Amino acid sequence: MRKSRISAVAAMAAAAALALTGCGGSGGDTGDGGDTVKIGIKFDQPGLGFKDGEAYKGFDVDVAKYVAKELGFAEDKIEWVSAPSANRETLLETKQVDMIFATYSITDARKERVAFAGPYFVAGQDLLVRQDDTSITGPDTLTGKKLCSVTGSTSAKKVSDSYPGVALVEQGGYADCLGLLETGGIDAVTTDDIILAGLAATPANKGKFKVVGNTFSEEKYGVGLNKENTTCADINKAITKMIDSGEWEKSLKANTEGTGYTPNAKLNPPTPEPCA
């Protein structure tokens, strides 16, 4: 009986690996005959997807590792690929990656080009302020304040359109925004709450900033897949297992420690949606 059970588990892992390699992005020879899986992440997003020397860290990375393991790929069989926001659909369509874990919001427009498993997290637009600032409690308290976001981001525009009393300041990157926030050049930074928490949790920023904790949007982070991929159901099972085991919460806390951040309890942890 035990031997049959082990054989069944091995067969399931092999089937998942075959489905991934069928996308064309994996299956490369690693030197010992083992298959690899190519996973797209952000390389420059602290707390989520961040390349630190030869190491990869963050909540997205932890979820990706857990899912990959459940699909039969040990950590040393993962090939990490940089997946900037503008390139994600192309990377999947051209099968340069098998999966993408990169704060990738599930939207109807994106579903026209790619598929999604998950969500594994539900973020919301929020505000980051100085640790001692008690005057800003949400977007309705930004009148007369200076708000920063990255050039081209829809986050800041969404606030400035709804609250015309806000002075919008755009910068090339969030690090520039945080520099201005620390010196008093601006009053708040806006983007998804978990991205803000990740930025605030870095050693250089720890203790300086806090996430307000009053979200005003809903962003379902999914696992991006090529439309031909057949592993969606297995990925959803892995996400559910990570949540039930406590590893999901453990990773989230470790990557946002010291920021006062807690995810929206009404939306998190999420239940993965049925695969289309």
N, C-alpha and C positions, 0 to 999 in steps of 0.2 A: 504493500500500500504506500509506504513512504517513498519507495523508488519511483512509483508511478506519479506521485505528487510532485517530486523534484523534476521529473521529466516534463510534466505539464508546465511548470513554472519556466523551465528553460525554453520550452517551445514558445511560450507567450513572449518572452524577452526577445527571442530570435525573430518572431513575427513583427514585433514593434521595430526592431532594428532594420528589418527588410523593408518595412513601409517607409521608414525615413530615408534609407539609402536609395529607395525608388524615386525620390525627389531629385536625385542627381547631385545633391550637395554634399553627401557624405560617402562613406564606404572607401575612403582613401586608405592606403597601406601605411600603417604607423611604424613599420619596421619589425613588428612581431606578429603580423598577420591579423591584427585586430582592426575592426572598423572604427571610424570616428564619426562624430556628429558635429556639424557646424552650427553654432548658435550665435545669433546677432544680439549684441548688447550696446549700450552707450559706454564709451570709454572715458567720458568726461563729466559724469553726473554723480558726485559724491553721495554715498548712502544708498545708491540704486545700482548704477553700473559704472565702475571706475577702475581704470587700469593703473595700478600702483607698482611700477617697475615691471616685474614679470608676473605679478599677482593680480587677480581680478576680484573686486569686492563690491558688496552692496546687496540690497534686498532682491533686486531683479536677478542678480547672479546666484544668490542662494536658492531662489525658486527654480531657476534654470538647472542648477546642479541636482536638486532633488528630483525634478522631473526626468532629467537625463538618466539618473541612476535607476529610477523606476522603469524606464524604457530599456534598460540593459546596458547603459553606457557609463562606465566608471569615469571619475573626474579627469583622469589622464587621457581619456578618449575624446574629450571635448576640445574642439578648435574654436576659440573665441574670435568673432569677426566684428569690427566696428560697424554699427548700424545707426548713422545719423538720421534724424527724423525725415529729411527730404529723400533719403535713399531706401527707406524700408520696403516699400512696395516693389521697387525694382529688384532689390536683393532677393526677394521671395519669388517673383515672377521668373527671374533668370536662374533660379535654383543655385544661387551662390551661397545660400544658407538653408538649413532645414527648419529652423525655428527662430523667432525673434522675441526676446524679452527686453523691451526697451521703452517703458512708460508708454506703451502703444495702445491708445484709446480705441475701443471698438466703435466704429461708426458705420452707418449704412453706405456712405460713399466709399469707404475703404473696402467694404465687403464686395464691392463690384470687381475688385482686382485681386483680393487675397481672402483667405479664410482665417478664422480665429477659434482658438480654444479658450476656456476661461469664462469670465474673468477670474484672476487670482488676487486682485485688489481693486477697490473702488476709491479713487482719489476725488478731491474737490478743490476748486480754486479757493485760495486763502491768501492771507497777508502775513508777511514777516516784518516784525518791528524790533526796535531796540529792547533789550531785556527789561529796562526800567520804564518803558512807555506804557502808561495805562489809559491814554487818551484815545487810542485807536482800538475799537472792539469789533469792527466790521467795515464793509465798504460805505455804509451810510454815515460813518464818522470821519470820512476822508476829506470833507469839504475844506478847502484852503490848504490842504496838505500836498506834498510832492510824492508822487507814486512812480516807482521805477519798474521796468520790465525790459526784456530783450527786444531789440529792433525786429519787427516782423511778427512778433508774438501777438496772438489774439487775446491773451489774458488782460493786458493793460488796456487795450482798446475796449474790451467788454466793460470794464469798470468806468473808463472815461466817458463812454457813450451813455451809460446809465446814471452816472453821477457827474454832471458837467462842472461841478465846483472843484474837481480834482485836476491838479497840474501834472501832466504826464511827462516823464523823463525817460527816454529810451537810451539803452547802452548796448554795446556789442555782446556782452555776456553777463551772466548773473554775478560773477566775481566782481565786475565793475560796479554793479548795483550795490553789492554788500559793502564795498569800499566806501561808497557815498553814504550808505546808511550808517556806517560806523562813525563817520566824521560829521554827520548831521546835514549833509548835502541834500538828502531826501528823507522822507518820513516812513516809507514802507516799500516793500517789494512784493510783487504778486506773480504767482503761477500756481501749479498744483501743490496742495499741502505737503505731500510726502517729498516732493522735490525740494521745497523750502526747508523741511526738517532735515533732509540729508545735507543740505548746504550748511545749515546752522550747527550740525553735529560734528563737522570736521574739527580736528585739533586746533586749527588756527582761529576758528570762530566760536568754539564751545564757550557758553556762558555769556556771550555778547548779544545774542538775538533770541527771539521766541516766536513761535507760530501762534497767531491769534486764536485759531481754533473755531472759526465761524465760517464754514465752507458755504459757497454760493453757486456751485455747479456740481455735476456728477460725471466723472470720467472713469469708465470701466477699462482697466488695464487687462488686455488679453495677450495670448500667445499667438503671434503672427505665423501663419502657415501658407504654403503654396496651396492653391485650390485642389491640386491632385493628391495632396497628402491625406493619408487614411488613419492617422494616429490621434485625431482629435479626442475621441472617447477615452483612449488610454491616458492622454495628457490630463483630461478632466479628472480621471480617477486618481492620478498622482497628486494633483492639486488638492483634492478633497482629503487624501491621506495625509498630506503635509499639514493641513489645517487641523485635522482630528488628532494628529500626533503631538501637537504643541510646537512643532518646529517653525511653523509659519509665524506665530506670535513671538517666539524667541528671536527669530531673525529680524522681525520688524522693530522690536525694542532695541536690539543691539545696534541697529543702523540709524536710530533716531534718538539715542540716549542723550539726555541733558538739554533737550529743546522744549520740554513741556508738551510734546506732541502726542496726541492720541487720535487714532483714526475714527471716522464717523462710525459709531457703534451700531447705527441703524442699517448700515450698508456693509459693514465688515465684521468678521470675514465673510466674503461673498460665497454664494453657491454657483458653481460653474453652470453656464447655460447649455441647453441641449445642442449637440452638434447639428448643423444644418446639412 
